[in-house]
Amino acid sequence: MKLPTLTFVALVTGTDAFAPLSPSAARAPSPLGAVSKKDSYDITLLPGDGIGPEIMSATTSVLAALQKRCGFELKLTEALIGGAAIDAANDPFPDASLEQCRSGDSVLLSCIGGYKWDSNPRELRPETGLLKMRKEMGLFANLRPAKVLTQLVDASTLKREVVEGVDIMVVRELTGDVYFGSPKGIDVVDGKRVGYNNMIYSEGEIERIARVAGDVASKRGGKLCSIDKANVLDVSQLWRDVVTDIITTEFSDVELSHMYVDNAAMQLIRWPKQFDTMVTGNIFGDILSDEASMLVGSLGMLPSASIGESGPGVFEPCHGSAPDIAGEDKANPLALILSAAMMLRYDLDRAEEADILEAAVEAVLDEGLRTADIKQDGDGCKLVGCIEMGEAVTKIVSAIDSAVEV
């Protein structure tokens, strides 16, 4: 494969979706940026289930090349989560894994879940471990970029003119709402089962996610759309009131709008380019961020970051564990590699190294390499597996021109 020669530009101003955020004197400090730049970092790896170990292996090879090239060290320690943890410890997120995650500088997670554990009781399902991790580590903000790359614009199921140029950041609150509200459960009333959950948000929970969204929007296109259902839900009315107060008083440079969640779901398909940054609650964000990600054409290309007010963040691809292709060398490792880039930028203060990873991913796409999820009939590209895609990125990271212009 012919190796490209690329030069990276580190944007300190402008609208870079992944640029680190700088707090204003008039604003509460941003939680982004857990540690200061240093020579060595302790990273917890959570390979998880399904294709997780495969894409983690490809990503650690890429990171090894990056460390060698850039002269810093990532000390990698694996821990259990999800189905693998259930099988090994009868717990979807053992206390030992939690302590390992808390003690390090950052966490890189592949994916969890699979058919094997779907019929388990709630407390022994992989997803319960994921929720526990978010809650115990205080990961209240999830950032999901949905950016349509030029090389993959035709991979989307929508028309080119609809998705070309789409660049959206969805900021999702992660530790409140119906997933965590109580009381909750299934009771028997008059001989019939009744299931219930509670959509609950406190003012403080809304304030802190609004500040993260305001920071993100101010460093992108300066537009923030808050998504709610304030016409019928009291909790959404509080959400709208608090978001309005925070953005108008602390982020005067950000243009704030509001949209009902059902309309937002429609507008994401009808005219996605109207959005720059979106902020919403947990359940609405769960749905809308997956919808936004499919504008790109494949979940296999999209990273995400989950951050708290302090301590390490967790960086993971948006896709699931794909147990149907696990072990077949068909997985796409690029989303986890891009998640590692977000980890470098947000948690480790290594923006230039993040630039290298992101550009290397685009370079392999420029070279015409495609895993099955992003391969199109008649596109003239080469179908490759997880191993070959990881090796290609590794080779480019090792050979790339890493000069950075500021």
Secondary structure, 3 states (H helix, E strand, C coil): CCCCCCCEECCCCCCCCCCCCCCCCCCCCCCCCCCCCCCEEEEEEEEECCCHHHHHHHHHHHHHHHHHHHCCEEEEEECCCHHHHHHHHCCCCCHHHHHHHHHCCEEEEEECCCHHHCCCCHHHCHHHHHHHHHHHCCCCEEEEEEECCHHHHHHCCCCHHHHCCCEEEEEEECCCHHHCCCCCEEEEECCEEEEECCCCCCHHHHHHHHHHHHHHHHCCCCEEEEEECCCCCHHHHHHHHHHHHHHHHHCCCCEEEEEEHHHHHHHHHHCHHHCCEEEECHHHHHHHHHHHHCCCCCHHHCEEEEECCCCCCEEEECCCCCHHHCCCCCCCCHHHHHHHHHHHHHCCCCHHHHHHHHHHHHHHHHCCEECHHHCCCCCCCEECCHHHHHHHHHHHHHHCCCCEEC
